[in-house]
Amino acid sequence: MTNKFNFHHYKLFTFSILLSFAFISCKKNKAGKELDQELYEMAQETSGFTWYKNSDALLEKSAGSGHPMPYLRTRYNATAANFLDEEGKVIPGTIFSEGSLIVKELYDDPETISRYALFYKDSDNEYSDELGWVYGYVEANGDVASPSKNKGGSCIDCHSQSGNIDRTLMNNFYP
Ligand code: HEC
């Protein structure tokens, strides 16, 4: 009787282990999508941000831009804004600290925001690169333009060009 009881417990134990594995791997598969959703929500938050060069005016995209939309403007959350000088430009040599969020709003025409491009410093994130950046690229309607789980694969080469500051390029192209 005791043996049977133990065996039953053993089966229950194995079953719960299997269940947790299934749960963990399911969570992992979903993590990429959830991250894009999270970044999308973060991008839409505007309070507490500082604009590049302290101006919310739309800028015409630069000659070096890999972003197709003709207009843009870039803002920094309170953590990232610690690394802006009085003019609102990024201080040379900056390594943005954890929690820094930089959002570039991209516009098809001056009235219509069409996409968000984001850099988010979150070193512990499984989708961050070796500098700790998580890369988001999401349409204004929430569709994913380039999944964050690509770890900036389509962004990093261009954003590592000479003169970049911790992979950011606004200073280069809007001095
Ligand atoms: C071919 C070059 C190129 C590629 C590829 C590119 N970018 Fe950019 N990006 C720029 C340039 C140049 C700027 C400066 C503003 C502008 O002209 O668009 C910029 C600005 C930004 C900014 C504003 C912060 C800053 O100072 O750089 C963010 C955020 C950003 N890009 C995110 C991304 C993401 C995310 C990807 C990949 C999905 C990406 N970029 C791909 C060239 C590129």
Boltz pocket constraint, residues with backbone or C-beta under 6 A from the ligand:
constraints:
  - pocket:
      binder: B
      contacts: [[A, 60], [A, 61], [A, 62], [A, 63], [A, 64], [A, 65], [A, 66], [A, 67], [A, 72], [A, 74], [A, 102], [A, 103], [A, 104], [A, 117], [A, 118], [A, 119], [A, 135], [A, 136], [A, 137], [A, 146], [A, 152], [A, 154], [A, 155], [A, 156], [A, 158], [A, 159], [A, 167], [A, 168], [A, 169], [A, 170], [A, 171], [A, 173]]
      max_distance: 6.0
